[in-house]
Structures are given as C-alpha cells and as structure tokens.
Amino acid sequence: MKKIHLVIIVALVIIADQALKIYVKTSFPLNTSRAIAGNWFNLYFVENPGMAYGMKFGGNWGKMALTIFRMGAVVFGTWYLGSIIKKGYSKGFIICASLIYAGALGNLIDSCLYGMIFDKGMLYDASSGDYTNYSGLAVFGKVGYASFLHGNVVDMLYFPVIHGTFPKWLPIWGEQDFEFFRPIFNIADMAISTGVISILVFQKIIFKKQNSDNDFNTIETKTLTDDASQMS
C-alpha cells in the first residue's frame, strides 16, 4: 500500500470530521438536538472536555495533560504508519491503523485549537469543580474562550435506537429507564472505534498475508554450484 493512499484516508476522515464539528458548533446551541432519521438518529451538540464518553479528570491541568498525551500519540502514530508501510504489513492492517490515527488527530485539533478560534465554549469552574455551559451560538472570533491546549472536543452523533425500562427483578438497575445507544460521539471517535474493532474481529484475515510472506522467506547463500559440488 502506498503512502498516498494512507494520506487520502486520513484527509477524508479529518475533512468530514472537522466540517461536521464546525457546522454543529456554529449552528446549534449547546445541548440541543435535531432529528435526522426519525427517533433513532439525531445530531445532539455536546462538548467533551475530557476523554471518551465525557470522562474527565483534574480540571484544567488534567485536560492539558490529556491533550499533550494526544499529541504524543499522534507523533508516535506518524512514525508507526510509515514503519508498517515500509515493512509491508497487510493493506487491511494499514487501513485500520490509519483510521485510528485520523481519529486521534481529529480530536487533537479540537483540543488544541477550538479554544482559540471560537468565542464560546465550556469553561472549568474551580469553585464547583466542573465545567460550566454557555448560551447562544458560537462564532469564529479573534478572542477565543480558552488558550492553546484547552479547547473542548465537539460531539454530536447520537443514536437512541432503543428506549425501555429494566425489569424489576434486575439488581441495582431494576425499574430504571435505559437507552441504547446512549453515548454521543463524533466522526473521529467512529474512525478510532472502527479501526480498533476491525483489528480485533478480523485479526486472522488482517495478519494472514504478513504471516504468509514470512513463511516463504528464503535464505540466500554464496555456495558455489559447480560440477564438483553437485556431484558431492
């Protein structure tokens, strides 16, 4: 697989991810939704100041540490993708790795830059130990809502496919409402999940070519093939 193919995959994910994020960020008030396909698919705008599924830790310092970690992962990913192409890994594995890389880069862009280019965003309140919401639509501005490394990731894909109530006999969650699928995510998250799940589910197929190539490697020797050696 050529590097240009990898670049195209990453670019397509980044463009789609950022285009949808910017559209939602500038068109939706925070925590509002719009139905796209009945009741099972909505665009629901939320901001995620932390990790996947809204997990967060350590306030602003924790957020900055997480962003720096993402930067390190992207730098390592850049080197790793080049390495697996040179080593001739299977096309399937390279595609999965490029999806994971593109997703990490997409969310890193939010964390690094969104606080600087948008005038509104969720801010950490030390007195309450949590992030505060904002009102109105965000717009591009010369003065951002946060500094470098302190932007929030924009999430919007929401699939509440099933609604119901847990049975009374179920421990802990009995008679509580449940919803599937509850997490709200973005295209970058989807790319990461697709890459990871594909590697886990199709690992025998993905790594089959690489293993087969190794099985047929031969060792070259400098043995003379003259008549005397053939007779012995």
C-alpha positions as CSV (number, residue, x, y, z in Angstrom):
1,M,0.0,0.0,0.0
2,K,1.4,3.4,-1.0
3,K,1.7,6.4,1.4
4,I,-0.6,8.5,-0.9
5,H,-3.5,6.1,-0.2
6,L,-2.9,6.5,3.5
7,V,-2.8,10.3,3.2
8,I,-6.1,10.2,1.3
9,I,-7.8,8.1,4.0
10,V,-6.6,10.4,6.8
11,A,-7.5,13.5,4.9
12,L,-11.1,12.3,4.2
13,V,-11.7,11.5,7.8
14,I,-10.3,14.8,9.0
15,I,-12.3,16.9,6.5
16,A,-15.5,15.1,7.2
17,D,-15.0,15.2,11.0
18,Q,-14.0,18.9,11.1
19,A,-16.7,20.0,8.7
20,L,-19.4,18.4,10.8
21,K,-18.0,19.7,14.0
22,I,-17.7,23.3,12.8
23,Y,-21.2,23.2,11.3
24,V,-22.7,21.9,14.6
25,K,-20.6,24.2,16.8
26,T,-21.8,27.3,14.8
27,S,-25.4,26.2,14.2
28,F,-26.6,24.5,17.4
29,P,-27.0,26.0,20.9
30,L,-25.1,23.8,23.4
31,N,-27.1,20.7,24.5
32,T,-29.7,20.9,21.7
33,S,-30.6,18.3,19.1
34,R,-32.1,17.9,15.7
35,A,-33.7,14.7,14.4
36,I,-32.1,13.4,11.2
37,A,-33.8,10.0,10.8
38,G,-36.9,9.5,13.0
39,N,-36.2,9.0,16.6
40,W,-33.2,6.8,16.2
41,F,-30.6,9.2,14.8
42,N,-30.1,12.8,16.0
43,L,-27.4,15.5,15.9
44,Y,-27.1,16.4,19.5
45,F,-24.5,19.0,20.3
46,V,-22.4,18.5,23.4
47,E,-18.8,19.5,24.3
48,N,-16.5,17.0,25.8
49,P,-13.7,18.5,27.9
50,G,-12.2,15.1,28.7
51,M,-11.8,11.6,27.4
52,A,-14.2,9.3,25.5
53,Y,-17.8,9.2,26.8
54,G,-17.4,12.5,28.7
55,M,-15.0,11.2,31.3
56,K,-12.8,14.0,32.7
57,F,-10.2,14.4,35.5
58,G,-8.0,17.0,37.1
59,G,-9.7,20.2,35.8
60,N,-7.6,22.4,33.5
61,W,-4.3,20.6,34.4
62,G,-5.8,17.2,33.7
63,K,-7.2,18.5,30.4
64,M,-3.8,19.9,29.3
65,A,-2.1,16.6,30.3
66,L,-4.7,14.7,28.2
67,T,-4.1,17.0,25.2
68,I,-0.3,16.6,25.5
69,F,-0.8,12.8,25.6
70,R,-2.9,13.0,22.4
71,M,-0.1,15.0,20.8
72,G,2.4,12.3,21.7
73,A,0.1,9.6,20.4
74,V,-0.2,11.4,17.1
75,V,3.6,11.9,16.8
76,F,4.1,8.2,17.5
77,G,1.3,7.3,15.1
78,T,3.0,9.3,12.3
79,W,6.2,7.3,12.7
80,Y,4.4,4.0,13.2
81,L,2.3,4.3,10.0
82,G,5.5,5.0,8.0
83,S,7.1,2.0,9.6
84,I,4.4,-0.5,8.9
85,I,4.2,0.6,5.2
86,K,8.0,0.0,4.8
87,K,7.7,-3.4,6.5
88,G,5.0,-4.4,4.1
89,Y,2.2,-5.0,6.5
90,S,-1.2,-6.1,5.0
91,K,-3.4,-3.4,3.4
92,G,-6.2,-4.2,5.9
93,F,-4.0,-3.5,8.9
94,I,-2.6,-0.3,7.4
95,I,-6.1,1.0,6.7
96,C,-7.2,0.2,10.3
97,A,-4.1,1.9,11.7
98,S,-4.7,5.0,9.5
99,L,-8.4,5.2,10.8
100,I,-7.2,5.2,14.4
101,Y,-4.5,7.8,13.6
102,A,-7.0,10.0,11.8
103,G,-9.5,9.8,14.6
104,A,-6.8,10.8,17.2
105,L,-5.7,13.7,15.0
106,G,-9.3,14.9,14.5
107,N,-9.9,15.2,18.3
108,L,-6.5,16.7,18.9
109,I,-7.4,19.6,16.5
110,D,-10.4,20.4,18.8
111,S,-8.3,20.2,22.0
112,C,-5.5,22.4,20.6
113,L,-7.3,25.0,18.5
114,Y,-11.0,25.2,19.3
115,G,-10.5,27.3,22.4
116,M,-8.6,29.8,20.4
117,I,-10.8,30.1,17.3
118,F,-14.3,30.1,18.8
119,D,-15.7,32.8,21.1
120,K,-17.8,30.4,23.2
121,G,-17.1,27.1,24.9
122,M,-17.5,25.2,28.2
123,L,-15.1,26.6,30.9
124,Y,-13.8,24.9,34.0
125,D,-15.2,26.4,37.3
126,A,-12.8,25.8,40.1
127,S,-15.4,26.6,42.8
128,S,-17.7,23.8,41.6
129,G,-15.0,21.5,40.2
130,D,-16.9,21.1,36.9
131,Y,-17.3,22.7,33.5
132,T,-20.0,25.3,33.0
133,N,-22.3,25.6,30.0
134,Y,-22.7,28.6,27.8
135,S,-25.6,30.1,25.9
136,G,-26.1,31.3,22.3
137,L,-24.3,30.2,19.1
138,A,-20.5,30.1,18.9
139,V,-18.8,32.1,16.2
140,F,-15.3,32.4,14.9
141,G,-13.6,35.2,16.8
142,K,-10.2,36.9,17.3
143,V,-10.6,36.3,21.1
144,G,-11.3,32.6,21.9
145,Y,-12.9,31.1,25.0
146,A,-9.7,29.3,26.1
147,S,-5.9,29.1,25.5
148,F,-3.9,26.6,23.4
149,L,-4.4,23.0,24.6
150,H,-7.6,23.9,26.5
151,G,-10.3,23.5,23.8
152,N,-13.2,21.1,24.1
153,V,-13.9,18.2,21.7
154,V,-17.2,18.6,19.8
155,D,-19.6,15.6,19.8
156,M,-22.9,15.3,18.0
157,L,-23.7,11.8,16.7
158,Y,-26.5,10.3,18.8
159,F,-28.3,7.0,18.2
160,P,-31.0,6.4,20.8
161,V,-32.3,3.3,19.0
162,I,-34.0,1.6,21.9
163,H,-35.8,3.0,24.9
164,G,-37.2,1.0,27.7
165,T,-37.2,0.1,31.4
166,F,-35.1,-2.5,33.2
167,P,-37.2,-5.3,34.8
168,K,-38.0,-5.0,38.5
169,W,-36.1,-8.2,39.4
170,L,-32.8,-6.9,37.9
171,P,-30.3,-5.9,40.7
172,I,-29.2,-2.3,41.1
173,W,-30.9,-1.1,37.8
174,G,-34.4,-2.6,38.4
175,E,-37.2,-0.4,37.1
176,Q,-34.8,2.3,35.9
177,D,-35.0,3.7,32.4
178,F,-32.4,2.6,29.8
179,E,-31.4,3.7,26.4
180,F,-29.4,2.1,23.7
181,F,-27.2,3.7,22.3
182,R,-26.6,6.5,24.9
183,P,-23.1,7.8,24.2
184,I,-22.7,10.9,21.9
185,F,-19.6,10.8,19.7
186,N,-18.1,12.2,16.5
187,I,-16.7,11.0,13.2
188,A,-13.2,10.9,14.8
189,D,-14.4,8.6,17.6
190,M,-16.1,6.5,15.0
191,A,-12.9,6.1,12.9
192,I,-11.0,5.1,16.0
193,S,-13.6,2.5,17.1
194,T,-13.9,1.1,13.5
195,G,-10.1,0.7,13.3
196,V,-9.8,-1.0,16.7
197,I,-12.8,-3.3,16.4
198,S,-11.8,-4.3,12.9
199,I,-8.4,-5.3,14.1
200,L,-9.9,-7.4,16.9
201,V,-12.6,-9.1,14.9
202,F,-10.7,-9.7,11.7
203,Q,-7.2,-10.1,13.0
204,K,-6.8,-13.6,11.4
205,I,-7.5,-12.1,8.0
206,I,-5.7,-8.9,8.5
207,F,-2.4,-10.6,9.6
208,K,-2.7,-13.6,7.3
209,K,-0.8,-12.0,4.4
210,Q,2.0,-10.8,6.7
211,N,2.4,-14.3,8.2
212,S,2.3,-15.9,4.8
213,D,5.0,-13.6,3.4
214,N,7.3,-14.6,6.4
215,D,6.7,-18.3,5.8
216,F,8.1,-18.0,2.2
217,N,11.2,-16.0,3.1
218,T,14.4,-17.8,1.9
219,I,18.0,-17.5,3.0
220,E,20.4,-16.6,0.2
221,T,23.8,-18.4,0.3
222,K,27.1,-18.0,-1.5
223,T,27.5,-21.7,-2.1
224,L,29.2,-22.5,-5.4
225,T,27.2,-24.6,-7.8
226,D,30.0,-26.0,-9.9
227,D,30.1,-29.6,-11.1
228,A,32.1,-30.8,-8.2
229,S,29.6,-29.5,-5.6
230,Q,26.7,-31.0,-7.5
231,M,28.4,-34.4,-7.5
232,S,29.1,-34.5,-3.8
